């Protein structure tokens, strides 16, 4: 939170001007990755009836750790490879770091689901194939 000292006033209309703005959201992958302890930090398991409470809990965690971009797509996965100044294609280290952070987030999501919802995950691909064929 900004302190009183970080605000100046505009001499014309005495409107406070924040001279110490908040930094922009992170666009780099945390190194080392942030670890989410789903059992301790996400005590509400998602069920078919409690999405609002679960969503508030999970969204707050992601915002608090500056990880929301991994989930909402505003911080997409970097390219797997990159070209150097010498036109040599190499593996992109940011890609590997992004994956190392993304997988614990996915794990936290799955860990925060109730057992009844976790059971459906393996069945979804099969269900989608049947839907495409018109089988229900």
N, C-alpha and C positions, 0 to 999 in steps of 0.2 A: 504494500500500500504506500502511496506517495506521502511523504511528510509535508508539513506546512512549508518548510524551507524550499521545497522543490517547485513551488508555484510563484510566479511573478505576476504583476498586474500590468495590463495594457494601460499606458498613460492617458489614452483618449477616453476610454469608457470604464476603466477600473475592472475589467473582466479578468478573472484569473487565467493565466496561461501556464499549462503544465510544461515545465522545462526539462522534465525527467520522465518522458513517456515510457510506457511498458515496451519491452522488446517485442519484435514480431515473433509469431510462432516459429518453433524450430523447424528447419528444413534439412537437418542432418540427423542421422541415426545415432541414438545414444550409444556410447562406447565406454564401458561394457553395456550390454543390453539391460534394460530395466526388468527386474524379475517381479512377476505378479504372483502373490500367494493367494490363489483363488479361494482356498478354504477360509483364510483369515480376512481377506479384503472383500470378498464377495459372498457374504453369508446367506443372502437371499437367492435360492435356486429358482430358475425360471420354470414356471409351470404353465399350463394352458390358461390359468386365471389371474396371474399376477404380473403381467408384462409391464405395466406402468412403474411399479415399485422396483422391479428388476432393472428396467431401463435407466431409471434415475441413478441407481447404485452403480451400474456399469459405466454409464456416460460420465458420471462424476469421477470415477477412477481413471478413465481414459483422458479426460481433460486435465485432471490433477497431475498426471505424469506426462502430459503433452504427447499423448499417443493416439489421439482421436484420428489424425490424418491417415494412420495405417488402416483404419476401419472404414472411414467415410470416403476414401479415395482422394483426399486432398494432398496426400503424400504418397504418390504412387511408387511402385517398385522401380528402382533404376534399372537401366539396361544391363543385361548379364555381362556384356563385353563392351570395351571402348577402344578407340583408336588413339594411339600416341601421336606426338608431333612427327615422329618418323614413319607414320602410317603403318605401325605395327598394331595388330589387334591383340589386346590383352584382356584378362578377366577384370571386371570392374569391382574393386574392393567395397564400394558402397552398396552394390547389389548383395554381396554376401552378408554385410552388416545389417541390411534391411531385412533379409530373410531371417537372420538370427534374432531380430527383434519381433518380427511378424509372427513367427511360430509360437513363442510364449503367449502372445495375445490370443491366437487361435486356441491354444490350450486352455487359457483362462475362460474363454467363451464356452467351450465344450464342458469344462469343469463346473461352470455355473449353471448348467442345465439340470433339471430334475432327471432322475433315472428314466422316467417314462418318455421324456423327449429324447434322451440319448439313445434309447432303443430304436427310435425312428430313423436316425441318421443312416445306418447301413441299408435301410429299406428304401430310402428316397430315390436312389438311382434306378432301382428296379421299378418302383412305382412310376417314375417319369417315363420309362420305356413303355410301360403298359398304357399310360395315358396317350402317348404319341400314336400307338396302334389302335386307340379307341377302346381299349380294355379297361374296365374299372372294377 
